[in-house]
Amino acid sequence: MNKLLSIIVPVYNVEKYLERCLTSLLEQEYKDIEIILVDDGSTDSSGEICDSYAEKYNNIKVIHQSNGGLSAARNTGVKAAEGDYIAFVDSDDWVKPDMFSKLMGEVQSHPDVDMVKCGYCETDGKGYEKEILFSGSDRQHLIEKDNLLKYYGKGALWVIAWNTVYRRDLAKQVEFPVGLYHEDNYASFFYLYYSHSCIIVNEPLYCYWQNPDGITGSADKLAKRRRDMVEVLERLLKYADGQPQLRNSAIYKKLEEGWARQQFHLIRDDKSIMSISREAKGRIVRLLDLRRKCIFNYILWKRKIDIE
């Protein structure tokens, strides 16, 4: 018997693109799926489109909620999911017809696997496609005695949430951080930490659409992205501090160095920052490479940033 797959689709003001996404899900070769549409307080017709599809297709359910952002919508979907495995698809993207038949085929062959991942293609929907694949062979079965955390940060394919099917009990262990950008950087850490096995189907089965309206952002939005990345890394470091097996590991050093680089970029680019704690300054300087360390000290001197 096939295992049920729950596909969670956060929906917010995507009336132009939602039907393209839903059509690709309904045309999947793998049929044992439930599609959970989480309407995250849309102000256009997206919510009505969700309802019309749910009326027509028995395997589609809709949840309407006040706007809370992508993380909140995903968390809601995970709580409602009844499938043995869970996947995420963004509502302005689409998937190839055989994506879930290939990923769930691996699940059928290896019923204890925690995650099955695939590659993806960047596309403009008009003929341009760029394949993003894992290094190595077409199919890989990774089994780690402890966990897969050593792959954290080794390229976007290990960070993004939507190229993967997750075992249900794994997905329900992980919450996306509400109100922050870079939510996938946070969640992927725990997916890898809790997992013991992962299969890679090294084909570009997910179509990531490069939305021309989403490429640029305001200065305030970019500054928030910088601050949120620092916040994500601080939360992960705080968690790792409480785990002896992480506190003295290579991943802890990687998180620390990433935090220092992000702090460097934030202070370099955000001219509103006029003070920094002495403790933070010392930690940043200790972790930066020599070139960035010199630039960082020059910025502190040039902008007369207070060291408190």
C-alpha positions, 0 to 999 in steps of 0.5 A, a space after each residue: 500500500 502506498 504511503 499518504 503524502 501531505 503537500 503543504 502550500 502556503 498561500 498569500 496574494 498569489 492569484 496570478 500564479 496559484 492555479 499553475 501550482 495547483 495544476 502541477 500538483 493535481 497532475 502528479 503521477 503519485 496519487 496518494 496525496 492530500 494538498 493542504 492550502 494555508 491561506 495566510 490572510 490573502 487580500 486578493 482572490 487567492 482565498 476564493 481560488 483555494 475554496 473553489 479547488 477544495 470544492 472540486 477535489 476531495 484531496 484538497 483541504 483549505 485552512 484560512 488564517 490571519 496573516 502570519 507569514 510563510 513560517 506560520 503558514 507552514 507550521 499550521 499546515 504541518 499540524 493539520 497534515 495526516 500523511 506519513 510523509 510531508 512536503 512543502 511547495 511554494 504557491 508561485 512555483 510548480 513541480 514536474 509530474 514525476 517529482 513525487 512518484 520518484 521521491 515516494 518511490 524511494 520511500 516505498 523501497 526504504 520505509 525507514 528513510 527520514 528524508 528524500 531530496 531532489 534537485 531543482 531548476 531555476 526558471 522564468 517560466 518562458 524557456 529559461 532553466 538552470 539546473 541546480 543539482 547535488 554534487 556526486 552521483 544520480 542517486 545517493 543513500 546517506 546513512 549517518 550513525 549520529 546525524 546528517 548535520 555535517 551537510 548543513 550550509 553546504 549549498 542551497 539544496 541542503 537548506 531549502 525546504 521545498 525539495 524534500 519529502 520528510 517523514 511525518 514524525 521528523 516534520 512535526 519535531 521542527 517549527 519554522 521561526 515565525 516573523 523571520 526571514 531565512 526560516 529555511 536556514 533555521 529549520 534545515 539545521 534541525 531536519 539534519 540534526 534529527 535525521 539518520 538517513 537521507 536519499 538524494 534523487 539528483 534530478 531537477 524535479 522542482 521548478 523554482 520560479 524567479 518572480 521578477 517582482 521579488 528580486 529586489 527589495 527596499 532598503 528596510 527589507 534588505 536590512 531586516 533580512 540581514 538582522 534576521 540572518 543574525 538572529 537565526 544564527 544566534 538562536 542556533 548557537 544558543 541551542 547548540 550551547 545546550 547540547 554537549 555533542 554540538 558545543 564542541 563540534 565542527 558545526 558549532 565553529 561553522 555557526 560561529 563563523 557564519 554569525 561573525 560574517 553576517 554581523 560584519 555585513 550588517 554593520 558594514 551596510 546598516 549605517 543606522 548602527 552606532 553602537 556595539 557591545 564590547 563582548 560582541 566586538 571581541 567575538 566578531 574580531 576573533 572569528 573574522 579572517 584577517 581581511 574582514 577584521 581590518 575592514 571591520 576595525 576601520 568601519 568602527 573607527 570611521 563611523 565612530 561606533 560606540 563600544 559599550 
